[in-house]
């Protein structure tokens, strides 16, 4: 916590920092690193994943460790974390327990 003084009064300034994962946020396989999805692609992957599994989407990103190009990480109501693998046509290929 930082404190700053201004004239005769003192006040406390609370500094909070939130860091969103960088675009190169995932792990690397064979020289390729997973990257966060944005825009239309992110929206379509999110919709496909939520159509298969209900819960809260933690992130949607490229997938470098299987044959599907995209993945969504979802936390279900019971706390279970799953990875939904999504094809290029935005159909769901698989749902598996998340390892991250």
N, C-alpha and C positions, 0 to 999 in steps of 0.2 A: 504494500500500500504506500502510495506517495502522499506526502503532506505538503501543501503549499500555503504560504501566508500571503494575504492581501491586506494592505493597510493595517487597521487596528484589529480586524477580525481574522480568525483563522478558520479554515474549512478543510475538510478531508476530501480528497479526490480518490475515488476507487477506480483503478485501471483494470479493465477486464479485456483479455485478448481471446479471440476465437479464431482458430486457424482451420480453414476448410482444407481438405486434402488437396495437394497440388495436382495438376493434370497428370503427372506421372506418379500415381498413388499406389498402384498395385505391385505385385511381385513380378519378377522377370524370369522368363523361360526362353532359352535359346536366343538370347539377345533382344527379345521383345518384352516391353513392359506394359502392363495394363494401364489404361488411361480412363479418366472419368468421361462419361458421355455427356453431351450437351444438346440443347435444341430439340428438334423433331425426333431424332434418333433416341435421345434419352426419354422423351415422353412416350414413344411407342414401346420401348423396352419395358419401362415402368408399367404401362397399361397391360402388356402381355403377361408380365410376371404377376401382377395383382389379380389378373383374371384367373390365374392358376392357384395362387396362394394368397390368403388374406393376411394382412399384417402391415407393418411399417417398413417402407423401403429405406434402408440405410444409405445405399449408393447403387448406381448403375455404371457399368464400365465395360471396356473391351475385355475379351477373354483370351488369354494366351496359353492356357493349359488344357484345352480340349478343342474339338472340331467346331464348336459354335462360336460365332464372333462376339457375342455379347453375354453379359451376366448381370443379374440383379441380386443384391444381398438384402434379405428381408428378415425382420424379427417378428415372429408370430406372437399372438396374444399370450401364449404359455411361456414365452421367453426363448423358445427354440429359434436358432438362427439357421436359415436355409439359403442356398444359392440356387437361383432359377437360371438355367442356361437357355438362351434365346437365339433362334436361327436368324439368318439374314432377312427372311420374310416375316419376321416378328412372331413366329409360332414358337411355342415352348417345346424344347427338346427334352429337358430333364429337370428334376428337382432333387437336390441332394443336401444333406446336412452340411452346413458351412464349416470350414476349417479355419476361418479367419474371423 
